[in-house]
């Protein structure tokens, strides 16, 4: 089985701030990390490989040369091959342009391999974007079946069975290969790099793919191919609402709390 995992290198949102005047992200000095949801997708792929050692995992990212660091991290955790899609012509791409470029890159890698990926995995969204559009758009560009928001994926009877949380518990959804599945946080933890994996990552050559390598319509790439317009960026405000019960003894405080909850129809 051949699996492709799409990876994005993003700024660490726990360290990033927003310019109070320009309302833009202040990226200077902010460390980059593998997008959290893409890390979950990689872990799902690695667990599938644990169950089937013949499985091959390829990771692919679109971004500047610095994104090679993220790809090497993925190799250290279990990926077998890595590609970086990088070109100035891709700068400023929105989700629609990004998914178009990625889809053409995936087809190029498949042509080089001589076979189609059985499964393309993506995180459900980028933590610096929160749109969740690239995975479904990839499915459309590639013409392949789609399941979104999976928290686990297994293979049963030549189908991919995705587990997705619902109000009633969990749904089990099936899709035939080749397919695209987007991933949310699973119930299990992601793995750490192994010593052998780190050595492999140091020695592996990351293959670069540029616009010249792809049959692209450049009018659909970069800023030209990006119809999305950001109207504003802001920092969410958090309001703390609460009521403190003070100067009451234990039993009296408990009685008062029960009365308040009853008045609010919470009991």
Residue pairs with C-beta under 8 A, 6 or more apart in sequence:
1 48
1 52
1 54
1 55
1 56
1 118
1 119
1 155
2 55
2 56
2 58
2 113
2 115
2 116
2 117
2 118
2 119
3 45
3 48
3 49
3 55
3 56
3 57
3 58
3 117
3 118
3 119
3 120
3 121
4 57
4 58
4 59
4 60
4 106
4 109
4 117
4 119
4 120
4 121
5 38
5 41
5 42
5 45
5 57
5 58
5 59
5 60
5 74
5 79
5 120
5 121
5 122
6 38
6 41
6 59
6 60
6 61
6 102
6 120
6 121
6 122
6 123
6 134
6 135
6 138
7 34
7 35
7 38
7 42
7 59
7 60
7 61
7 67
7 70
7 71
7 74
8 34
8 35
8 38
8 61
8 62
8 63
8 70
8 123
8 126
9 32
9 33
9 34
9 35
9 61
9 63
9 66
9 67
9 69
9 70
10 32
10 33
10 34
10 35
10 126
10 127
10 128
11 25
11 27
11 30
11 31
11 32
11 33
11 128
12 30
12 31
12 32
12 33
13 127
13 128
15 30
15 31
16 25
16 26
16 27
16 30
16 128
17 25
17 26
17 235
18 24
18 25
18 26
18 233
18 234
18 235
19 25
19 26
23 232
23 233
23 234
24 233
25 128
25 233
32 66
32 69
32 70
33 70
34 42
34 70
34 73
34 74
35 123
35 126
35 127
35 128
36 123
36 127
36 185
37 122
37 123
37 124
37 125
37 126
37 127
37 182
37 183
37 184
37 185
38 122
38 123
38 126
39 123
39 190
40 123
40 183
40 184
40 185
40 186
40 190
41 121
41 122
41 123
41 182
41 183
42 57
42 59
42 74
42 77
42 78
42 79
42 121
42 190
43 77
43 186
43 188
43 189
43 190
43 191
44 121
44 150
44 152
44 153
44 183
44 186
45 55
45 57
45 78
45 79
45 119
45 121
46 57
46 77
46 78
46 191
47 188
48 55
48 153
48 154
48 155
49 55
49 56
49 57
49 78
51 154
51 155
52 155
56 80
56 81
57 78
57 79
57 80
57 81
58 79
58 80
58 81
58 82
58 83
58 109
58 117
59 71
59 74
59 75
59 79
59 81
59 82
59 83
60 82
60 83
60 84
60 85
60 102
60 105
60 106
60 109
61 67
61 70
61 71
61 82
61 83
61 84
61 85
62 84
62 85
62 86
62 90
62 93
62 98
62 101
62 102
62 105
63 84
63 85
63 86
64 86
65 84
65 86
67 84
67 86
68 82
68 84
68 206
71 79
71 82
71 83
71 84
71 206
72 82
72 201
72 202
72 204
72 206
73 193
73 201
74 82
75 82
75 197
75 200
75 201
75 204
76 193
76 194
76 197
76 198
76 200
76 201
77 190
77 191
77 192
77 193
77 194
77 197
78 191
78 197
81 204
81 207
82 204
82 206
82 207
83 105
83 109
83 206
83 207
83 208
83 209
84 206
84 207
84 208
84 209
85 101
85 102
85 105
85 208
85 209
85 210
86 208
86 209
86 210
87 210
87 211
87 212
89 211
89 218
89 221
89 222
90 97
90 98
90 101
90 211
90 221
90 222
91 222
91 223
92 222
92 223
92 226
93 101
93 221
93 222
93 223
93 225
93 226
94 226
94 227
94 228
95 129
95 131
95 133
95 134
95 137
95 228
96 133
96 137
96 225
96 226
96 227
96 228
97 220
97 221
97 222
97 225
97 226
98 134
99 133
99 134
99 137
99 138
99 140
99 141
100 137
100 141
100 216
100 220
100 221
100 225
101 214
101 216
101 221
102 134
102 138
102 141
103 138
103 141
103 142
104 141
104 214
104 215
104 216
105 209
105 214
106 117
106 120
106 138
106 142
107 142
108 209
108 213
108 214
109 117
109 209
110 116
110 117
116 178
117 178
118 177
118 178
118 179
119 153
119 160
119 177
119 178
119 179
119 180
119 181
120 138
120 142
120 144
120 178
120 179
120 180
120 181
121 153
121 180
121 181
121 182
121 183
122 134
122 135
122 138
122 180
122 181
122 182
122 183
123 135
123 182
123 183
124 132
124 135
124 148
124 149
124 182
124 183
124 184
125 131
125 132
126 134
132 148
132 182
135 146
135 148
135 180
135 181
135 182
136 146
136 148
136 180
136 182
138 180
139 145
139 146
139 180
142 178
142 180
144 178
144 179
144 180
145 175
145 176
145 178
145 179
145 180
146 175
146 179
146 180
146 181
146 182
147 160
147 162
147 164
147 173
147 175
147 179
147 180
147 181
147 182
148 164
148 181
148 182
149 164
149 165
149 182
149 183
149 184
150 162
150 163
150 164
150 173
150 181
150 182
150 183
150 184
151 163
151 164
151 165
151 170
151 183
151 184
151 185
151 186
151 187
152 162
152 163
152 186
152 187
153 160
153 161
153 162
153 163
153 181
153 183
154 160
154 161
154 163
155 161
156 174
158 176
158 177
159 174
159 175
159 176
159 177
160 174
160 175
160 176
160 177
160 179
160 181
161 172
161 173
161 174
162 172
162 173
162 174
162 175
162 181
163 170
163 171
163 172
164 170
164 171
164 173
165 171
165 184
175 181
193 201
211 218
211 221
217 225
218 224
218 225
219 225
243 260
245 253
245 256
245 257
248 256
258 267
261 267
